[in-house]
């Protein structure tokens, strides 16, 4: 789980980062008893809280220095969305930043109605802040309002197509609704914007394994995820499980001595 960083304390740091707070990292974790991901458990968890709270939580310098690549095993650590932070926050009034901070605190406390009202005020004042729409979508997901959440994510993408969190959560909804090709494209778009986005890596791996039948590609994304999250024992079991599936299907495991790909 990512630690919760304090919000901006000065104008300089406010303009320095737009980021992700993950209260529960990886909403698609499945049963801890099996060696491979299962459809029922991943879908059940995807239907719960998707806790990407975005746009105004400060982030450590390493993650803030994060751009475009769609390779599963890329070492690119840039994030297009974060690189735009200064430009998008420039000129935002202190009162709006304060409302945004209050809304995030209310989300952390699961005070959804209060948070939603505050985000409405933020959007009325600064409609270019895509994270407000994404956060409202997360609130809608928690209230089982997936159609509304999807529409809010569309609004967030319309004001900033470079928001990887919006594409990732929209892909989650598509997956729940059985739109697997659309979900795959959504995860890939998120990873183009942030190649080392862990949730998108793992969710795409699960989708490719369970719903798209692309076992070799699924393995790539499991490996990419584990490169950055090496202590996730469940993901290690899922990787082992997909490798067994690959061998049973008569496919050849790639030689990773020169790098997976």
Secondary structure, 3 states (H helix, E strand, C coil): CCCCCCCCCCHHHHCCCCCEEECCCCCCCCCCCCCCCCHHHHHHHHCCCCCEEECCCCCCHHHHCCCCCCCCCCCCCCCHHHHCHHHHHCCCCHHHHHHHHHHHHHHHCCCHHHHHHHHHHHHHHCCCCHHHHHHHHHHHHHCCCHHHHHHHHHHHHHHCCCCHHHHHHHHHHHHHCCCHHHHHHHHHHHHHHCCCCHHHHHHHHHHHHHCCCCHHHHHHHHHHHHHHCCCCHHHHHHHHHHHHHHHHCCCCCCCHHHCCC
